[in-house]
Amino acid sequence: MHKNNERPSLAKQSSESEHNPDRRIATITGFHQDEDGHWVAELSCGHTQHLRHQPPWQSRAWVTDPAQRHEKIGQPFDCGWCAQGSVSDNLGD
């Protein structure tokens, strides 16, 4: 029989998948638009995340409303880059 070795989920809290040494949860600090007009969330960890509203694939109607975007500032955000342990060019040493 073949033994199935499962890797731990990236969603689980583990020290090897944590980019932030102080283990703070990333929050949304602001937004900007990229060169194609798509909204990008700026995160407290230093990473950025595109937040597109392209139904039916991506449904984030709140992104298109300035007031609703403003309400998201300071809210927790699961950073996929931090979960992967990625280092971004826009982060310092």
N, C-alpha and C positions, 0 to 999 in steps of 0.2 A: 504494500500500500504506500501511497505517496502522502507524506506528512505535509499539511498546509500550515506554513509559518505565517501568521498574520502580523502585519506591521501595526504599530499603535496609530490611532487616529490623530490627525493634526488638530482636531477639535479638542482633544483632551489636553489638560494642562500638564505640560512636562517641561523640565528645565532645558531639554535639548531643542525644543521648538520655540523657545522664548527669546526674542531678539532684545527686548528691553531688559537691561540688567536689574532694574528696580521693579520689574514685573507690573508696571502700571497698565491699565486698560487704555488702549488708544481712544481718543475722542476726536470728533470733527472740530477743527479749529477755523475752517473757512472753506470757500469755494472759489474756483475760477473756471473759465472756459478755455478749452484747448483750441488749436488752430482750426479745427473742424466745427467748432461751436458746441461740442459736447461738454457737459458739466463734469468737473473733477473735484472730489472732496480732498481737502488738505487735512492731514491727520497729525495728532500730537506726537506720534512716534517719528515723524519726519517723512513718512511715505505718503503717496497720493493714490486715489482710487477713482477711476471713471465711474460715473453713475448715470447711465443712459436710460432714457425712456423711449423704448422702441417696441410697443406692443405688436404682436402677442409674446415676443421673446423676452423682453424686459419691461416690466410694468412698474415704473417709478414716476407717476404723474407729479408727485410732490416736487421733483427736481425742477420742473418747469415753472414753478410758482415761487417768486422771491420771498414771500412771507413764510412759506412752508420750509424753504431752504434755511432761512434764518432761524427757525425753530429747532432745526437739527444741530446747530452749532452748540458744542458742549456735550452732545449726546455720545454715549459709548458706541464704538465701531470695531467690529472684528476685522483686523487687518490681515488679509491673506498673505501679504509679504512677511509680516512678523511671524505668522504661523509656520511659514516655510523656512524661517531663519535667514531670509534674504537680506542682503545688504544692498542698499540703493545708492546710486551715484549722488543723489541729492542729500545724503546724510553726511555729517562730518565724521572725523576719525573716531 
